[in-house]
Each structure stands twice: as C-alpha cells, then as structure tokens.
Amino acid sequence: MVHWFDIFAVTFLLISAVWSCYRGFVREIFSLVSLIAGYVTASMFSGAIAPYFKIIVDQKHYQEMASF
C-alpha cells in the first residue's frame, strides 16, 4: 500500500524535475538542498524555540507549530 508521504515525495520530485528543465540542473539541485537543509534545521531547533511562543499561545502543540 502506498503511503501518502510517498505520493507527496514522488509528486514533488517530478514537479522539481520538470521545473529544472527550465531553470537549470545545478540551480535546481541547490534549491532542493536548501529546502532540505531548512527542514532539518527547523526540526532541530523548533523544540528550543517553542517556549518563547508561550506568551502568545498557551497550548504546547501550537507553540511547536509556530516555532517550526
């Protein structure tokens, strides 16, 4: 059974491949690497930043969403 994330990932990569035909391969690779680096960085530091949102939002779940 295909997971929804697999469908999203394949769709994202196909759109990126088509778009790279117009923009250029190297530029598109750097774009994808920067997106992945941004996601990893946000994942690493969102927990540390979340308490600063306690002033605005009381629920911890929403604090983590805002810090991400």
N, C-alpha and C positions, 0 to 999 in steps of 0.2 A: 504494500500500500504506500502511495506517495504522500509524504508529509507536506503540509502547506509551506514550510520553510524551503523545502527542495524546489517547489514550484516557483516561489519567490526568487530564489537564488538563480535558477536557470533563466527565468524571465529577465532578471536584472542583467545577467551576463550577456544574454542575446541582444538586449537593447544597447548595452555598452559596446558590443562588437559592431553593431550596425553604425552606431554613432562614431566609433573610432575610424570608420572608413572616411568620414567627413573631416574629422579633426586631426587625425594622425595617430599612429600607433603609440609612439613614445609619450605623447601628451596624454593620451587616454590611460596608459599604464600608470603614469604619475598621479592622475586623477583618482584612479581606483585605489592606489596605495595610500593616498591621503585620506580617502574615505574610511578605509580600514583602520588606519592609524588614529583617526578621530574617534571612531567607535571604541577601539581598545582603550584609548586614553580616557574617554568618558566613562567606560566601565570600571576602570581602575580607581578613578578619583570621585565618582559620584557619591559613594558612601561617606567620604570625608567632607564633602561639600554640603551634604543633606542637612546637617544640624543648623546651618546658617539660615535655612528656609523655615525654621521653627517659628520665627517671628511672624511670617506671612501665613503659613499653613500649619495646622495642628496635627494632622494625620501623617504618620511616618511614610506611608506608601506614596502620598502626594509629594512629600518632601523629596523622596528619592527620584520621582518622576521629574520634578522641577530641576533637580541638580544634574540630571542626565542631559 
